[in-house]
Amino acid sequence: MKKIAFFDAKPYDKRTFSEVNKEFGFDITYFEANLNARTASLSDGFDGVCAFVNDTIDSDVIDILANYDIRIIGLRCAGYNNVDFKTAYNKIHVVRVPAYSPYAVAEHTVALILSLNRKTHKAYHRTRDGNFSINGLLGFDMHGKTAGIVGTGKIGKCLISILKGFGMNVLAYDPYPDDAYAKETGIKYVSLADIYAHSDIISLHCPLTKETRYMINAQAIEQMKTGVMLINTGRGKLVDTQALIDGLKSGKIGYAGLDVYEEESEYFFEDKSLEPITDDMLARLLMFPNLFMTSHQGFFTKEALHNIALTTLNNFKEFFEGGYLKNEICYQCDKECRKEENKRCFEIR
C-alpha cells in the first residue's frame, strides 16, 4: 500500500479525501502543518507528497523530498506558482488538478460582484442591528454595462455565460483567443488596453506567470475608467497591492473584490481573529468600505472538493502504476506534458 504525506490538511480535506480514497486504498497521513523546509522531514518514509497553494515547494524542499526518495508531488489545486520546477526537473514529478469546478470560481466571482454592487453584506449587518435605512446602499444596474474578462479558460467562459445572462456586454482578453467561441457567444476579443479603457467591471481569470505578475499595476489602473470594479479570484500577485490601495484612495477604483492576496499564506485558511494583523497592506485593505475580501474560498463547493480529491488521487495512481501522467507539469514544458508517445518528458532513475 502506497503511503502519501498530506500537508496543510484541514477538516474538510480529511473528510473528502478519506471518502474518495475508499476506491483507491492509499495510506494517507494528514499533517496540519504547511510543507516547507522545516516540515519536509515529515515525509520521510512516504511514497508521495500531497500539497496545496500555500505550501512552499522551493529548491530546499525539493532536495529534502528527493533525498527521502519521494518521486511524486501531487498538487491538489490548479495553480503551481509555488513550485521550483527548475530544481524539480529530473528529480520529482509534479502533477496538479487542472480543472475541478469552473462553476465554483465563476459563481463566487459573481457573488463578489453582486455584494459589492448591492452591498448586501452591509445590509445584512444593518438589519440584524435593527437598522433598516438604505442610505449608502445604492447600486447600479448590471444590465447594459461592460465586463472585461482577462483569461477565457474554463472559469472565464463560465463567468461570461453568467454575465451575459445579466444582459452585460462582454470584452475579453486572452493571449490565445478562441475565435470560434467568440463568434458563437457574441463576445469580442480586444487588447488589455481596451479592457482597461472600456470596462465597468474587470475580472481576472489568468494564471500567475512571469508575464502576468503584477499585470494590474499603477500604469494599468491609470488606464481604467474612474469608478471601475476590479475582481481577482485568480492569484494574489496578479495585482500590485500598493497600486490597488492607491487606486482605492484616489477613487479611480470604485470597488474591489478579492478572493486572493499576494501575501496570503500567513493568513488565509487560518483563524487569526484573536491576533493583530501585522501585515500593514492587508490591514489597510480591510479598512476600505468599498473592498470585499474573502479567504480564497472560490473553489470551496462540495462538487469541487470531490473532484479535487478524485483527480489528485488518480494522479497518484497513474504514477504508482507507471502510466502516462496526463496532469504533469515539468520545467521544459511549463504546462501539462503532452508527449504521450514518450510517456513522460523525462525519466527519474
N, C-alpha and C positions, 0 to 999 in steps of 0.2 A: 504494500500500500504506500503510495507516494505521499510525502509529508510537505505541507505548504505552510509557511510562516506568513501570517496575515497581519499587516501593520495598520495602525490608526483605525482600529476596529471600534465601531460604535454599536450600540444595542440593535439598531435596525440592520446593520451589516450582518451581525451574528445570526439574527432571526432568518433573514432572507437567504444568506449563503448556506446556512445549515439545512434549510428546507430543500434548496435546489441541489445541494451536494448529495442528497439521498440517491440520486440517479447516477452519481459519479463515483462516490466512495472514497474520496480523498481523506487523508488525516489532516485536518486543518486546526492549527493552533492560533488563537486570536490574541494579538497583543494590542493593548490600548495605546502604547507609545507610537509616535511617528518614527518612520525609518530615517535615520541619519547616521553619521559616523559614530556616534556614541551608542546607538542601539543596534547597529547592524550585526553585532556579535550574537544577538538573539537568534539569528538564522543558522547558526552552527548546527549541523545535523539534519537540516531540512533539504528537500529536493528542489524547492521553488519558493519564490517570494511574491506576495501579492501586495501592491502599493496603491496609493491614492494621490490626489492632486497636490496635497501639502507635504508629501514625503520628499525628502532630499535624496536624489539619486545622482550624486556627483561622482567625481573620479575616486575619491576616498572610499565611498560606499561601494562602488562597483568593484574596486580592488579587494575590499574585505569579503564581499559576497563570492567573488571568483576564487579567493583563497579557501573558502569553505566549500568549493566545488558546486556552487549554485550556478546553473546554466540557463535559468529562465526567470524573468521578472514579468509578472502579469499585472499590467495597469488596469484597474477597474474604473477607467474613465477614458474619455476621448482625447483629451489634451495630453501632451507629452513634453512640454517645455521644461519640465523639472528633471529631465534625464540628460546626462552627458553621453551622447551617442558615440562621440569620438573615442572615448575610453571604453565604452561597452563593445565596440566593434571587435570581433574575433574573440570576445570573452564571454558575453552573455547575450542571449536573445531577449528582445523586449517586444511584448505584444500588448495590444490595447483593445478597448471596446469602441470601435469607430462610430457605432450608432446604437442607441438604447431606446430612446423615445424622443424623436424630434418634436412631437406634440407637447411633451412636458415642458421643454425650454421655451418653445414658441408661446404656449399658453401662459407661462409665467411672465414672459415679456409683456404680453397684453395686460396681465394683472398689474404690472408696474405702470404701464401707460394709463390705464383707467384710474388707478389710485391717485397718480399724480394729477391727472386732469380733473377728476371729480372730487378729489380729496376725501374719499370715503374713509380712509384711516383716521382723519381728523374728525369727521362727522361721527364716527363710532365713539370716540372718546368723549366728544361733547355730549351726545345724548345719554351716555352712561352716567355722566355727571349732572344730568338734568338740564343741560344747556341745549335748547332747541333752535338757537339762532343759526341762520345760514349765511350770515355775513362773513365774507372772506372765503367762501367755498365755491366761488364762481368758476365754472369750467368752460369748455368750448366744444362745439360740435366737431367730431372727428370726420363726419361725412364731408367730402369735398376737399379735405386737407391733403397735403402731400407727405408721404412717408418715404424716407430714404433708407434702403436696406443694404448694408455692407456685408456681402457674402451670401451667395444663393445656393448653399448646400441644402441638405435636408431640412435643417432648422429654419433657415432663411425662407425656403419655399413654403413651409408650413405657416410661418408668420405672414407671408404675403397673402396666402389664401384667406387667413382670418381678417387681415386688414382690408382686403378687397370686399369682404362681407360687410364691413362698416361703410363701404362706399368711398374709401380713400383712393387717391391717385398714388401709384407706386413707382418710384425710381429705384434702380438697383445698380450696384457696382460689384463686379467680380472680375479678377484678372483672367478668368476663363469663362466668359459669358455663355450661357445656354440659350442660343438664339431660338431654337425650336420651342423651348419653354416660354420665352418672352412672347413669341408670336401666339402661342396657344392661350396665354393668360392675359395678354394685353399690357404687360408691363414694359418699361423701357430701360435698357442698359445705358448708363451715362458715366461720365468721369466722376472721380471723387470730388473734384471742384464743383461740378454741377449738383452732386448730392448735398454738399455743404451749402451752396447758394440758394437752393430752391426747396429744401425740405423743412416742414414744420416739426416733424419727428424723425430722428435719426437713430437707428438701432444697429448694433454691431454683432455680427454673427460669423466672424472670420477667425482662423486660428492665430495664435501668437507665434510669429516668426521674426527673423531679423528685419524683414520689410515692414511688418505691421506693428512692431514695438513702438509705443507712443505715437501711433498714427494720429490720435486726437491730441494735438499739442496746441500751443498758443497760436501758431500760424493757421492751423485748421479751424480753430474756434473763431478766429477773426473773420474767416470767410463765411461763417454761418449766419443765418437770419437771426436778428435780435429776438430773444424770447424762445429760441428753439428748445425742444425737448430732446435730451440725449439719453439713450438707454444702452447699458452694457451688461449683457448676460453671457459674454464670451470669456475673456480673460482680463484680469485686472490691468496688466501692463499694456493693453491696447490704448489706455488713457493715461496721459500725464496728469497726475493728481493735482499738482500745484497749478497747472494751467486750468484744470476744471474749477478749482477753488477761485481762481482769479476771474474766470468766466461767470461763475455764480455771483461773485461780489459785484461785478460790473453790470449784471443784468443781461449780458449777452446770451448766457444760458438761462432760460426761464425755468426749466425743470430738469432734474437729473434723476434717473432711476438706475441703481447699481445692484447687481447680484454678485458682483466680484469687486475686488480691491487689490491693488498691486502689491500690498504688503499684508495680505490677509492671513498668512499661515499661522501667525501667533494668536489670532482671534477667532476666525471663522471655524464653525463646528464645535466651539468650546463655550462654556458658560463663564463669562467674565463679569457677571452682573455685580459681584461683590468687590471688584477690583477697579482701581482707576485706570482709564485708558491712557497709556503712556505714549502712544503713537500720536504725535501732535497733529498730523494731517488727517488722520481718521477722526480724531476728536473734533477738529474744525469742520469736517464734512458733516458730521452728525448734528451740528448746530444750525445748519441751513434748513429753514422750514419748507423749502421747495425741493428738497432732496429726500428721496425714499430709498433706503438701503435694506436689502435682505442678505442673508448669510449663505450665499452660494447654494440656494435651495431650488434653483431652476430645474434640476434633474429629478427632484425628490417626489416621485409618484410611485405607487405600488407597481405599476406596469414597468416603469423604468428600472426600478431596483431589481425586479425579477429578470429583466432582460440583461442587465449588467452582470448579475450573478451567473446566468446561463452562459453568456458569451465568454466571461472570464474563465470559468471552469472548463469550458470546451476548448479554450486556447491552451490551457494546461494539458488537457487530454491529448490534443494534437501533438504537442511537443513530446510528451512522455511516450506516445505511441510511434514517434519518429515520422510523423506525417508532415505535409506541407502546411506551414504556418500562414494562413491567409490574412491574419491581422498583425503580422510582424512589421516592425519599423526598424530600419538599420541606418547606419551612418552614411553609407553610399547612396541609398535610395531616398532617405529622409521622407519616406512615405511607406505605405504598406508594400511589402515585397510582392512583385508580380512575376518574378522569374520562376514560374511554376515548373518549367522544364528542368531547372536546376534544384528544385525543391526549396532551397534556401540561398540567400545571397552569399552565405559563407558557411563553412562547416567548423564547428567548435570541437577541438580534439580533447 
